[in-house]
Amino acid sequence: MDFTYEALNKQGQPVSGKVSAENQAEATERLREAGVIVTRIDVVRTEGKKKKGKKVPLADMSMFSRQLAAMLDAGIPITQALSTLASQTTHQTLAGSVRTIAEEVEGGMALSDAFLNQRPIFSDLYCAMVAAGEIGGMLDKTLLAMSNQLHKDKQLKDAIKSATSYPKMVGGMAIVICIVMIIFMVPKFKAMTATVDDINPVTQFIYNLSDSLRAHWYFYIVGVVVAIFVIRFIIKSPPVQNFWENHKMKFPLVGELLTKTVLARFCRIFATLLAGGVTAIKALETAGPTSGSKLVANAVTNAIEQIENGRTIHESLDESKLFPPMLISMIAIGEEAGTLPTMLDKVAEFYEEDVTALSKNLGTTLEPLMMLLLGVIVGFLLIALYLPVFQAATATPGG
C-alpha cells in the first residue's frame, strides 16, 4: 500500500514524497525513523485500477448494504462486519471486493477510500453515500438508504425487461422458424415443383437461398458473426450514440417509458444523497450522470453553475425545459419547506408507478403486433412455396 506524505525535516524545512507500507501506522513509523516529523499522510487511491470479475447483480448489492447497515446498527465494528459479510456472500466478485475493503480499513485506510478503490464494483453513487455517512456519523442510515435505492433500481430494470422480453422471444422464434423452413421444407417443395418451368421470382429466390444456405452454411455463420460485430460497433459509435441520446425520449411506444425511467432514477438518487447528508451541489453532480441520460446530465451540469451563482435549484433546472412542470413545482415546494428529499421521494414513487404501468401496457400492445408479424412472415413463405405446387397440380400434360 502506498502513501503520500508531507513532513518537516531535521532543519524544519517542509518535505513531501511517497512511502510504501502495510498500513498507515507502519508508514508513519518508517518516516519517524527516517528523522522527519509527519504533518500529513494519505493513502494513494488506485482510481484507475480496473476490477475484474462478473458484474454484481443489484439484488446482491442491495442485500449486502442492508446486512452491513443492520450489523453497524447493532454496534458491530466495521472491519468485523465486513469480514463476516465477505465470508457469507455467495457472489465471488462481491465477496473478494468486500474482503479487500476490510483488509484496507484494518490497515488504516478510510472506509470511503477503500470503497473508492473497488470501483466499478461499487458505483460513484455508492462511494458518495459511504463518504457522506462516514463524515456524518450515520453510516448505517446511508447504507440502508442505498439498499432501498438499489432495490428500486432493480424494480425499474425488471419492469423494462418484462416489457421487452416478449418481443425478443417472438423475434427469435420468427428467425428460427424461417431458418428451419428454408433448410428442411423448401427442398421438398422444390422437388414437388421440378416439372414447373415458370417459377415466380419470389419463390425462385427462396429456392436459391435454400440451396446456398445448405451448401455454404459456414459462410452464413461467419457473415452473421461479422454483422453482429459491425452492428455493435456502429451502435457504439459517437454519432449513433448522440442521435440515440437526443431522440430516445421521443420515440413512439418507448419514449415515454424511457423518459419516466430517467426522471424516476434522477429523483430517487437525488433524494437518497440529500437524505444521506450530501450537499445539494455534490448530490446533483452524482445524480445527473447516473440518471441514464446525457441530456439530463448536461442539463444538471448547467444548473449546478447557476446554483453556485445564487439561483435556486428549481429555477436552475427549469432553464433546460427538460424537466416536467410537476417535478419543478415539487422541487420548489421542497426547497421552500426544507423537505426536498421527501418531495423528491414522492415524485420518484409517482414516476416508478408510471413506469410499471407503462411497461405492462407496452407488453400488451406489442404482443398482438409481434404475433401478427410472425404470422405475416410464415404466411408469406408458405404462399410463396405453395404457388408452384398449385401450378404443377393444375398443369396439363400437354401444356
N, C-alpha and C positions, 0 to 999 in steps of 0.2 A: 504494500500500500504506500502511495506517495503523498507527501505533504509539502505545501509551500509555507515558508515562514518569514517573519520579519523579526529582527532582533537587534541588540546592541552589542558591539564587540568590547574588548577589554579597554579600548580607548574611548568608549562611549559613542562611537560612530554607528549610524544605522546600517545594517546589512540585511540582505534577503537572499533567498535561494530555495532549493528543494532538497528534501531528505526522504529516504525510504525506511520504513519500519513496519512492524506488525500492527501497531496501534499508535494512537496519539500520545499516550503516556511514554512509550518507548522512544518515540521521535523527540519528545521534549527532553528526555534524559540524555539522549545522544548529543543534542545541541548543548546542553548544560555541561556535559563532559568536554565538549569542544571549546568551552570557555566563552560562550555567548549567553546573553540574557534574552530569553524569548519574550517578545511583546505580543506576537500574534502567530497562530499556526492554524492552517486549514487543510482539509483533505482535498486532493486533486480529484475533481469529478471527471469520470470517464463517460462524458455525454455522447461522444461519437461511437462508443462501443456498441456494436450490434449484437443483441442476444439471439442465439439460435434456439430452435425448438418449435414445437407445434404451437399454434395460436391458442391462447387460453380462452375457453368459452365464457360468455358473460355470466352464465349461471354459476360457474365455479368461482369467478371473481367476486360475485355478489355474496356467495356463501362464505368465502374466506373473510371478506370485510365484516360481515355480520358476526362471525365467530370471534374475530380479533376484537371487535368492539365489545362483545359480551365478556371476554376474558379480561380486558382492561378495566371495564366497569366493575368486575369482581375483585379488582385490586392485584391481579397477577402482573408481575414485571414484564415489560415489553419484550425483552430478549427471551424470557421463558415462554411467553405466549407465542412468539414467532417460531421458536424451536419446536414447540408442541404441535403447532399447525403444520409445520413443514413435514413432520413425521406422519401426520394424519391425512394430509392432502393426497388424493389419488392421482391427480394430474401431475405428471413428472416435471413438466416445464415450470409450472407454478411452484411445486414443492422445492425444486432446485433454486429458484429465484428467492423464495422466502427464506430458505436456509442460508443463502449468501447474505441477505439483509440482516438476519440475526447475527451472523458472524461479524459483519462490519459494524453493527451497532455495539456489539460487545467489545469490539476493538477501539471504541471511542468515537466513531463517526455519528454525526447527527442522523436521526431517523429519516428526515426528508432527503438528505444527501444519499443515503443508502437506497431509498426508493428511486431517486433520480438515476442512479447507476443501473437500475434494472429496466430502464425503458428500452424497447417499446412494450415490454410485457405489462408494465404499469404506465398508463397514458399520462399525458401532461396534466389532464384534469385530475387524475388520481393523485399525482405528486403534489399538485397545488393544494388539494384538500388536506393531504397529510401535513404539509408545511403549515397551513393555517391552523390545523388542530394542534400541532406541536407548539406553535408560538402562543396560541390562546389557551393552552392547558385543557382543551376539551377534545382530545383525540378520539375518545370513544364515541362522542356525538357526531363528529365529522365522518368517522368511518361508517357509522350507521346510516347517515345521510347518503354516503357514497354507495352503500349497499342498495338502498332504495333507488338511487339513480340508475345503477346498473340493471336492476330488476325492471325498471321502466323501459330502459333501452332494449332489453330483451323482448319485452312485450311488443314494442313498436316493430322490431325486426321480424318477430314471429307473425305479426299481422300482415306485413308486406309480403313475407314469404308465402303465407297461406293464399294471398290473392294472386300470386304469380306461379304457384306450383302447378295448378291445373292446366293453364295454357302451355307450360313447358312439357307436361306429361302428354297432352294431346298432340303437340307439335312433334315430339319424339316418336309417338305412336304412328303418326302420319308418315314420317320418314321411313320407319321400319316396314310399314305395310307396302309402301311404294317399292322399296328395295326387294322385298320378298316377291311381290308380283312381277317385277321386271326380271328377276333371276329365274324364278321357278314357273310362273304361269305363262309368261309371254312366249317362251319356246314352244309350249304345247299349242297355243293359239296359232303360232306361225306355221306349225306342221299341219294344222287343220285347214289353213288357207293357202297351201302351196300351189293349188290349181288356179288361184285368183291372180289375174295379170295386172289388173288396175287397182293397186292398193292406194288408199288415200294418203296424203303426205304425213298427216299426224300419226297414223298407225305405222307407216314405214319408218318414221323417226323413232318410235318406241321399239320397233323390231331391231333397228340398227343400234340403239342404245343398249338393248339387252345383249346383243351379240358382242358388242365392245366391252360391256361390263363383265361378261362371263369369260372373255378371252384375255382381257388385260385388267383384271380386278386390282392388281397390285399398283398400277398407275393411278387408279382412282383413290386408293387408300393414301398414297403419297400426296396426291392432289388435295385431298380433304385436310390432311395434317398441315400442309403448306398454307392452305387457305385459312385455317384456324389461326395460325401464327400471324399471317398477314393482316387478318381482320383485327386480331388483338392489338397488333402494332398500330393500325390505323385508329382504332378506338382510343388508344392511349396517347395519340399524337396531340400536341398542344392545340392545333386548330379545331379538331373534333371535340376535345375536352372543353374548350372555351365555348364552342357552339352549344354543347350539351348543358353547360352550367348556365348559359344565358337564356336558354329556351326550355329547359326541362320542366319548369313550373307552368309553362303554357301549353304543354302537350295535352291533347284530348284524352279523356279517361284517367290518365295517371297524374296529370299536372296538379290537380287539387290535392291528391293524396300526398304527393311529394312535398308540396308547399306546407301542408299542415304537419307533416312529419318533421320537417326542418324547424318550423316555428315551435313545435312541442319540445323538441330537443333543446333548442336555444333557451326557451323559458325555464325548462327543468334544470339545465346546467347552471344558468344564471342564478336561479333561486337557491340551488344547492350550495353554490360557492358563497353567496351572500349570507346564508344561514350558518355557514361554517366559519364566518368571521373574516372572509376575504373582502378587501376593499372593492368598491364598485368598478374602478378602473381595471384592477387586476382580474376581477370576475369577467368583465367584458372581453378582456384580452384573451381569456381562455374560452369563453362561451361562443365567441364569434367563429374562430377557426374550427371548433369541434361541432358546430351545428350541422355540418354536412352540405353546406352551400357556400361557394366562393362569393356569390353576390351578397349574402348576409355577412360573411366575414369582412368584405370590403366596406360594406355599409357601417358595420360596427367599428372598424378602424377609423373611418372618417368621423363617426360620432364621438369616439374617445378624444380626438383632437379638440372637438368643440366643448366637450365636458371639461377638459383641462383648462379651457379658456373661460370657464364660468357658467356655461349653459347647463340646463337640467338634462337628465337622461332622456326623458320622453321627447323633449324638443329636439335633441341631437339625433335620436333615432328616427324621428318623424321626417327629418330633412331628406332622407333617402327615398321616401314614398314607397318603400318596400314592405314595411310592416303595416298590418291592418289597423284601422282606426280603433277597433276594440282593444287590441293589445296596447296601443299607445295610451288610450284612456286609462286602462288598468294600471299601467306603469305610473302615469301621472298621479292617480289616486294613491297608489302605494308610496310614492315619494312624499306627497303632502302629509300623509298619515303616519309615515315611518313604518309601514308594513309592506315594503316592497317584496321581500321573499315570499310572504303569504299570498300576495296578489299574483305574483309570477307562478306560484304553485297552482293556483286556481285556473289561470289561463292555460298552463301546461296540461292539467287534467281535462279541460274542455277540448283542447286540440287532440289529446290522446284518445278521447272517446270518439271524436270525429274520425280519426284515422282508423280506428277499429270498425266503425260503421261503413266508412268508405271502402275499406279493403273487402268487407263482406259483399257490398254492392258491386264492386268491381268483379269479384269472382262470379257473382250471379249473372252479370252482364256478359262476361267473357265465355262462360260455359256454352250457351247455345251458339255463339258465334264460332267458337272453335269446333264444335260438333258439325256445324254447317260447312265449315272449311274442309274438315276431314271427309264429309260426305261428297263435297264437290270434287275433291281430288280423286277419291276412289271411283266415283261415278264417271268422271272424265276418262280415267284409264279403262274402265270396263266398256264404256260405249265405244272408245277408240279400238278396243280389241274385238268386240263383237260385230262391228260393222262388216269387216271382211268375211266373217263366218256366215253372216246372213247373205252376203253376196255369193259365197261359194254354194250355199244351200239352195239359192234360187236360180243359180246359173243353169242354163240348158246345155245338154251335151254338145249341141251344135254351135252354141253361142260362144 
